[in-house]
């Protein structure tokens, strides 16, 4: 029985460490009658160097291609910025501070779009 308990504890710990930890979660809504330049900004505090990944999902938790994370900027030093209109992949945030995270709907997206933006720590050490 003791071995079973240790094995179960080990497997639970392994499973928890293998998944990305969500640092922040934001919800938003783009209305149907939005202007072409519509964007929503959120802010996050990063306390130490991290590699982060942005996941945009619908209300059921399914990936949502009609909204993209397009820009991340360190507010205290705007020279530290990441931009990609097609969406950002995992990025290395090596400086602690407050970052602005901007999301925009894809150009072809129509109608009202509700979404959740999840900022996940990949667990990987960022390269300097």
Backbone as JSON Lines, residues from 0, in Angstrom:
{"i":0,"aa":"X","n":[0.83,-1.2,0.0],"ca":[0.0,0.0,0.0],"c":[0.87,1.26,0.0]}
{"i":1,"aa":"X","n":[1.97,1.2,0.74],"ca":[2.86,2.35,0.83],"c":[3.49,2.64,-0.54]}
{"i":2,"aa":"X","n":[3.87,1.58,-1.25],"ca":[4.46,1.76,-2.58],"c":[3.45,2.34,-3.56]}
{"i":3,"aa":"X","n":[2.21,1.94,-3.45],"ca":[1.17,2.46,-4.32],"c":[0.98,3.95,-4.08]}
{"i":4,"aa":"X","n":[0.97,4.37,-2.82],"ca":[0.8,5.79,-2.49],"c":[1.96,6.61,-3.03]}
{"i":5,"aa":"X","n":[3.16,6.12,-2.91],"ca":[4.33,6.83,-3.41],"c":[4.28,6.92,-4.94]}
{"i":6,"aa":"X","n":[3.88,5.84,-5.59],"ca":[3.78,5.82,-7.04],"c":[2.72,6.81,-7.53]}
{"i":7,"aa":"X","n":[1.58,6.82,-6.9],"ca":[0.51,7.75,-7.28],"c":[0.96,9.19,-7.08]}
{"i":8,"aa":"X","n":[1.6,9.49,-5.95],"ca":[2.09,10.84,-5.69],"c":[3.11,11.25,-6.74]}
{"i":9,"aa":"X","n":[4.0,10.34,-7.11],"ca":[4.99,10.63,-8.13],"c":[4.33,10.93,-9.47]}
{"i":10,"aa":"X","n":[3.36,10.13,-9.87],"ca":[2.68,10.33,-11.15],"c":[1.9,11.64,-11.19]}
{"i":11,"aa":"X","n":[1.25,11.99,-10.1],"ca":[0.51,13.26,-10.03],"c":[1.47,14.43,-10.14]}
{"i":12,"aa":"X","n":[2.59,14.37,-9.44],"ca":[3.6,15.43,-9.5],"c":[4.18,15.55,-10.89]}
{"i":13,"aa":"X","n":[4.46,14.43,-11.52],"ca":[4.99,14.43,-12.87],"c":[4.0,15.04,-13.86]}
{"i":14,"aa":"X","n":[2.75,14.68,-13.75],"ca":[1.72,15.22,-14.64],"c":[1.55,16.72,-14.44]}
{"i":15,"aa":"X","n":[1.59,17.17,-13.21],"ca":[1.42,18.6,-12.93],"c":[2.6,19.4,-13.47]}
{"i":16,"aa":"X","n":[3.81,18.86,-13.37],"ca":[4.98,19.6,-13.85],"c":[5.11,19.55,-15.36]}
{"i":17,"aa":"X","n":[4.5,18.59,-16.02],"ca":[4.6,18.46,-17.48],"c":[3.68,19.42,-18.21]}
{"i":18,"aa":"X","n":[2.68,19.95,-17.56],"ca":[1.76,20.87,-18.22],"c":[2.19,22.3,-17.98]}
{"i":19,"aa":"X","n":[1.88,23.18,-18.92],"ca":[2.22,24.59,-18.78],"c":[1.34,25.24,-17.72]}
{"i":20,"aa":"X","n":[1.97,26.05,-16.9],"ca":[1.22,26.74,-15.86],"c":[0.67,28.04,-16.41]}
{"i":21,"aa":"X","n":[-0.6,28.28,-16.2],"ca":[-1.23,29.51,-16.67],"c":[-0.9,30.64,-15.7]}
{"i":22,"aa":"X","n":[-0.26,31.69,-16.23],"ca":[0.09,32.84,-15.4],"c":[-1.07,33.81,-15.29]}
{"i":23,"aa":"X","n":[-1.71,34.08,-16.41],"ca":[-2.81,35.03,-16.47],"c":[-3.88,34.51,-17.41]}
{"i":24,"aa":"X","n":[-5.1,34.96,-17.17],"ca":[-6.22,34.61,-18.04],"c":[-7.09,35.86,-18.17]}
{"i":25,"aa":"X","n":[-7.33,36.27,-19.39],"ca":[-8.14,37.45,-19.67],"c":[-9.3,37.06,-20.57]}
{"i":26,"aa":"X","n":[-10.46,37.66,-20.35],"ca":[-11.59,37.44,-21.25],"c":[-11.89,38.75,-21.97]}
{"i":27,"aa":"X","n":[-12.4,38.64,-23.17],"ca":[-12.7,39.83,-23.94],"c":[-13.77,39.55,-24.98]}
{"i":28,"aa":"X","n":[-14.24,40.64,-25.58],"ca":[-15.3,40.55,-26.57],"c":[-15.08,41.63,-27.62]}
{"i":29,"aa":"X","n":[-14.98,41.2,-28.87],"ca":[-14.95,42.14,-29.99],"c":[-16.37,42.2,-30.54]}
{"i":30,"aa":"X","n":[-17.0,43.39,-30.57],"ca":[-18.36,43.49,-31.09],"c":[-18.39,43.3,-32.61]}
{"i":31,"aa":"X","n":[-19.56,43.0,-33.12],"ca":[-19.73,42.77,-34.55],"c":[-19.45,44.04,-35.37]}
{"i":32,"aa":"X","n":[-19.75,45.21,-34.81],"ca":[-19.58,46.46,-35.56],"c":[-18.27,47.16,-35.21]}
{"i":33,"aa":"X","n":[-17.2,46.4,-35.02],"ca":[-15.9,46.95,-34.63],"c":[-15.21,47.62,-35.81]}
{"i":34,"aa":"X","n":[-14.37,48.63,-35.55],"ca":[-13.58,49.23,-36.61],"c":[-12.45,48.28,-37.03]}
{"i":35,"aa":"X","n":[-11.89,48.5,-38.2],"ca":[-10.84,47.61,-38.73],"c":[-9.6,47.57,-37.84]}
{"i":36,"aa":"X","n":[-9.34,48.65,-37.13],"ca":[-8.14,48.71,-36.28],"c":[-8.41,48.29,-34.83]}
{"i":37,"aa":"X","n":[-9.51,47.65,-34.57],"ca":[-9.89,47.24,-33.21],"c":[-8.82,46.36,-32.58]}
{"i":38,"aa":"X","n":[-8.52,46.65,-31.31],"ca":[-7.55,45.85,-30.55],"c":[-7.9,45.99,-29.08]}
{"i":39,"aa":"X","n":[-7.51,45.0,-28.3],"ca":[-7.71,45.03,-26.85],"c":[-6.36,44.83,-26.2]}
{"i":40,"aa":"X","n":[-6.02,45.69,-25.24],"ca":[-4.77,45.58,-24.51],"c":[-5.03,45.08,-23.1]}
{"i":41,"aa":"X","n":[-4.17,44.18,-22.65],"ca":[-4.15,43.71,-21.27],"c":[-2.74,43.89,-20.76]}
{"i":42,"aa":"X","n":[-2.58,43.86,-19.45],"ca":[-1.26,44.07,-18.86],"c":[-0.94,42.92,-17.92]}
{"i":43,"aa":"X","n":[0.34,42.54,-17.9],"ca":[0.76,41.46,-17.02],"c":[2.1,41.83,-16.38]}
{"i":44,"aa":"X","n":[2.28,41.39,-15.15],"ca":[3.51,41.6,-14.41],"c":[4.34,40.33,-14.5]}
{"i":45,"aa":"X","n":[5.55,40.46,-15.0],"ca":[6.48,39.34,-15.06],"c":[7.58,39.61,-14.02]}
{"i":46,"aa":"X","n":[7.71,38.69,-13.07],"ca":[8.61,38.91,-11.95],"c":[10.02,38.36,-12.15]}
{"i":47,"aa":"X","n":[10.19,37.47,-13.12],"ca":[11.51,36.89,-13.4],"c":[11.51,36.46,-14.86]}
{"i":48,"aa":"X","n":[12.69,36.19,-15.41],"ca":[12.73,35.75,-16.81],"c":[11.89,34.49,-17.02]}
{"i":49,"aa":"X","n":[11.07,34.51,-18.07],"ca":[10.19,33.39,-18.39],"c":[10.02,33.3,-19.9]}
{"i":50,"aa":"X","n":[9.75,32.09,-20.36],"ca":[9.27,31.91,-21.72],"c":[7.76,31.71,-21.61]}
{"i":51,"aa":"X","n":[7.0,32.51,-22.35],"ca":[5.55,32.43,-22.27],"c":[4.96,32.1,-23.64]}
{"i":52,"aa":"X","n":[3.77,31.51,-23.59],"ca":[3.01,31.16,-24.79],"c":[1.6,31.73,-24.61]}
{"i":53,"aa":"X","n":[1.01,32.21,-25.69],"ca":[-0.32,32.8,-25.65],"c":[-1.31,31.87,-26.34]}
{"i":54,"aa":"X","n":[-2.36,31.49,-25.63],"ca":[-3.42,30.66,-26.2],"c":[-4.71,31.45,-26.17]}
{"i":55,"aa":"X","n":[-5.35,31.57,-27.32],"ca":[-6.66,32.23,-27.42],"c":[-7.68,31.13,-27.66]}
{"i":56,"aa":"X","n":[-8.67,31.07,-26.77],"ca":[-9.69,30.02,-26.85],"c":[-11.09,30.63,-26.8]}
{"i":57,"aa":"X","n":[-12.07,29.85,-27.27],"ca":[-13.46,30.29,-27.18],"c":[-14.02,29.91,-25.81]}
{"i":58,"aa":"X","n":[-15.3,30.12,-25.61],"ca":[-15.91,29.88,-24.3],"c":[-15.92,28.41,-23.89]}
{"i":59,"aa":"X","n":[-15.8,27.51,-24.87],"ca":[-15.75,26.08,-24.57],"c":[-14.32,25.59,-24.38]}
{"i":60,"aa":"X","n":[-13.35,26.48,-24.54],"ca":[-11.95,26.11,-24.38],"c":[-11.28,25.62,-25.64]}
{"i":61,"aa":"X","n":[-11.95,25.74,-26.79],"ca":[-11.38,25.33,-28.07],"c":[-10.51,26.44,-28.65]}
{"i":62,"aa":"X","n":[-9.4,26.1,-29.3],"ca":[-8.55,27.14,-29.91],"c":[-9.37,28.02,-30.86]}
{"i":63,"aa":"X","n":[-9.06,29.3,-30.85],"ca":[-9.81,30.28,-31.63],"c":[-8.85,30.99,-32.59]}
{"i":64,"aa":"X","n":[-8.98,30.72,-33.86],"ca":[-8.08,31.3,-34.86],"c":[-8.46,32.72,-35.26]}
{"i":65,"aa":"X","n":[-9.65,33.16,-34.91],"ca":[-10.11,34.48,-35.34],"c":[-9.6,35.63,-34.47]}
{"i":66,"aa":"X","n":[-8.9,35.33,-33.38],"ca":[-8.28,36.36,-32.54],"c":[-6.82,35.96,-32.34]}
{"i":67,"aa":"X","n":[-5.93,36.95,-32.47],"ca":[-4.5,36.68,-32.37],"c":[-3.82,37.62,-31.4]}
{"i":68,"aa":"X","n":[-2.82,37.11,-30.71],"ca":[-1.94,37.96,-29.89],"c":[-0.9,38.52,-30.84]}
{"i":69,"aa":"X","n":[-0.91,39.84,-31.03],"ca":[-0.08,40.43,-32.08],"c":[1.08,41.28,-31.56]}
{"i":70,"aa":"X","n":[1.04,41.66,-30.27],"ca":[2.07,42.56,-29.77],"c":[2.25,42.41,-28.27]}
{"i":71,"aa":"X","n":[3.51,42.39,-27.83],"ca":[3.86,42.38,-26.42],"c":[4.98,43.41,-26.24]}
{"i":72,"aa":"X","n":[4.77,44.37,-25.34],"ca":[5.73,45.46,-25.14],"c":[5.99,45.65,-23.65]}
{"i":73,"aa":"X","n":[7.27,45.77,-23.28],"ca":[7.62,46.13,-21.9],"c":[7.31,47.61,-21.73]}
{"i":74,"aa":"X","n":[6.44,47.95,-20.8],"ca":[5.97,49.34,-20.68],"c":[7.07,50.3,-20.23]}
{"i":75,"aa":"X","n":[8.06,49.83,-19.49],"ca":[9.12,50.71,-19.0],"c":[10.25,50.9,-20.02]}
{"i":76,"aa":"X","n":[10.3,50.07,-21.04],"ca":[11.31,50.17,-22.08],"c":[10.71,49.64,-23.38]}
{"i":77,"aa":"X","n":[10.1,50.53,-24.15],"ca":[9.37,50.1,-25.35],"c":[10.28,49.57,-26.45]}
{"i":78,"aa":"X","n":[11.6,49.62,-26.25],"ca":[12.51,48.98,-27.21],"c":[12.4,47.46,-27.12]}
{"i":79,"aa":"X","n":[11.93,46.97,-25.95],"ca":[11.73,45.53,-25.78],"c":[10.29,45.24,-26.21]}
{"i":80,"aa":"X","n":[10.16,44.76,-27.44],"ca":[8.83,44.55,-28.02],"c":[8.86,43.36,-28.97]}
{"i":81,"aa":"X","n":[7.73,42.71,-29.04],"ca":[7.54,41.58,-29.94],"c":[6.27,41.86,-30.73]}
{"i":82,"aa":"X","n":[6.34,41.77,-32.06],"ca":[5.19,42.06,-32.9],"c":[5.1,41.05,-34.04]}
{"i":83,"aa":"X","n":[3.89,40.6,-34.32],"ca":[3.64,39.73,-35.47],"c":[2.14,39.73,-35.72]}
{"i":84,"aa":"X","n":[1.73,40.28,-36.85],"ca":[0.3,40.35,-37.18],"c":[-0.34,38.98,-37.37]}
{"i":85,"aa":"X","n":[0.45,37.96,-37.63],"ca":[-0.07,36.6,-37.79],"c":[-0.2,35.88,-36.45]}
{"i":86,"aa":"X","n":[0.25,36.51,-35.38],"ca":[0.17,35.91,-34.04],"c":[1.55,35.54,-33.52]}
{"i":87,"aa":"X","n":[1.74,35.74,-32.23],"ca":[3.02,35.43,-31.61],"c":[3.06,34.0,-31.12]}
{"i":88,"aa":"X","n":[4.18,33.36,-31.32],"ca":[4.42,32.03,-30.75],"c":[5.03,32.22,-29.37]}
{"i":89,"aa":"X","n":[5.69,31.2,-28.85],"ca":[6.35,31.36,-27.55],"c":[7.42,32.46,-27.64]}
{"i":90,"aa":"X","n":[7.48,33.31,-26.64],"ca":[8.48,34.39,-26.61],"c":[9.22,34.37,-25.29]}
{"i":91,"aa":"X","n":[10.47,34.81,-25.33],"ca":[11.31,34.9,-24.15],"c":[11.22,36.3,-23.57]}
{"i":92,"aa":"X","n":[10.72,36.4,-22.35],"ca":[10.67,37.67,-21.64],"c":[11.78,37.64,-20.6]}
{"i":93,"aa":"X","n":[12.9,38.3,-20.93],"ca":[14.08,38.23,-20.07],"c":[14.12,39.34,-19.04]}
{"i":94,"aa":"X","n":[13.35,40.37,-19.23],"ca":[13.33,41.51,-18.3],"c":[12.07,41.47,-17.44]}
{"i":95,"aa":"X","n":[12.21,41.6,-16.12],"ca":[11.02,41.71,-15.28],"c":[10.35,43.06,-15.5]}
{"i":96,"aa":"X","n":[9.04,43.1,-15.29],"ca":[8.32,44.36,-15.44],"c":[6.89,44.13,-15.9]}
{"i":97,"aa":"X","n":[6.24,45.23,-16.25],"ca":[4.85,45.19,-16.71],"c":[4.86,45.21,-18.24]}
{"i":98,"aa":"X","n":[4.2,44.23,-18.81],"ca":[4.11,44.1,-20.27],"c":[2.68,44.35,-20.72]}
{"i":99,"aa":"X","n":[2.56,45.08,-21.84],"ca":[1.26,45.24,-22.49],"c":[1.13,44.11,-23.52]}
{"i":100,"aa":"X","n":[-0.01,43.43,-23.49],"ca":[-0.29,42.33,-24.42],"c":[-1.49,42.76,-25.26]}
{"i":101,"aa":"X","n":[-1.3,42.85,-26.57],"ca":[-2.37,43.33,-27.45],"c":[-2.89,42.19,-28.31]}
{"i":102,"aa":"X","n":[-4.22,42.06,-28.35],"ca":[-4.87,41.07,-29.21],"c":[-5.75,41.8,-30.23]}
{"i":103,"aa":"X","n":[-5.84,41.2,-31.43],"ca":[-6.65,41.77,-32.5],"c":[-7.39,40.64,-33.19]}
{"i":104,"aa":"X","n":[-8.56,40.94,-33.76],"ca":[-9.23,39.92,-34.57],"c":[-8.52,39.77,-35.91]}
{"i":105,"aa":"X","n":[-8.58,38.58,-36.47],"ca":[-8.03,38.35,-37.81],"c":[-8.83,39.19,-38.8]}
{"i":106,"aa":"X","n":[-8.21,39.57,-39.91],"ca":[-8.87,40.43,-40.9],"c":[-10.15,39.82,-41.44]}
{"i":107,"aa":"X","n":[-10.17,38.53,-41.63],"ca":[-11.34,37.86,-42.22],"c":[-12.43,37.56,-41.19]}
{"i":108,"aa":"X","n":[-12.16,37.8,-39.92],"ca":[-13.14,37.47,-38.86],"c":[-14.33,38.43,-38.92]}
{"i":109,"aa":"X","n":[-15.53,37.86,-38.82],"ca":[-16.74,38.67,-38.84],"c":[-17.6,38.33,-37.63]}
{"i":110,"aa":"X","n":[-18.54,39.19,-37.33],"ca":[-19.46,38.96,-36.23],"c":[-18.82,39.21,-34.88]}
{"i":111,"aa":"X","n":[-19.6,39.02,-33.86],"ca":[-19.13,39.19,-32.49],"c":[-18.2,38.02,-32.11]}
{"i":112,"aa":"X","n":[-17.1,38.34,-31.45],"ca":[-16.14,37.31,-31.08],"c":[-15.83,37.41,-29.59]}
{"i":113,"aa":"X","n":[-16.24,36.41,-28.84],"ca":[-15.88,36.3,-27.43],"c":[-14.68,35.37,-27.31]}
{"i":114,"aa":"X","n":[-13.74,35.71,-26.42],"ca":[-12.52,34.91,-26.32],"c":[-11.95,34.97,-24.91]}
{"i":115,"aa":"X","n":[-11.05,34.04,-24.65],"ca":[-10.23,34.04,-23.44],"c":[-8.78,33.94,-23.89]}
{"i":116,"aa":"X","n":[-7.96,34.85,-23.4],"ca":[-6.52,34.83,-23.66],"c":[-5.84,34.21,-22.44]}
{"i":117,"aa":"X","n":[-5.11,33.14,-22.65],"ca":[-4.36,32.49,-21.58],"c":[-2.87,32.72,-21.82]}
{"i":118,"aa":"X","n":[-2.21,33.27,-20.81],"ca":[-0.77,33.44,-20.86],"c":[-0.17,32.31,-20.04]}
{"i":119,"aa":"X","n":[0.59,31.44,-20.71],"ca":[1.12,30.25,-20.08],"c":[2.64,30.31,-19.99]}
{"i":120,"aa":"X","n":[3.18,29.9,-18.85],"ca":[4.62,29.75,-18.68],"c":[4.96,28.38,-19.27]}
{"i":121,"aa":"X","n":[5.86,28.35,-20.25],"ca":[6.22,27.09,-20.88],"c":[7.1,26.23,-19.98]}
{"i":122,"aa":"X","n":[7.7,26.84,-18.98],"ca":[8.6,26.12,-18.1],"c":[10.02,26.08,-18.63]}
{"i":123,"aa":"X","n":[10.23,26.57,-19.84],"ca":[11.58,26.59,-20.42],"c":[12.31,27.87,-20.0]}
{"i":124,"aa":"X","n":[13.61,27.77,-19.86],"ca":[14.42,28.91,-19.48],"c":[14.64,29.77,-20.72]}
{"i":125,"aa":"X","n":[14.33,31.07,-20.64],"ca":[14.52,31.93,-21.81],"c":[16.0,32.11,-22.13]}
{"i":126,"aa":"X","n":[16.29,32.25,-23.42],"ca":[17.66,32.51,-23.84],"c":[17.93,34.0,-23.73]}
{"i":127,"aa":"X","n":[19.09,34.34,-23.28],"ca":[19.42,35.76,-23.05],"c":[19.74,36.5,-24.31]}
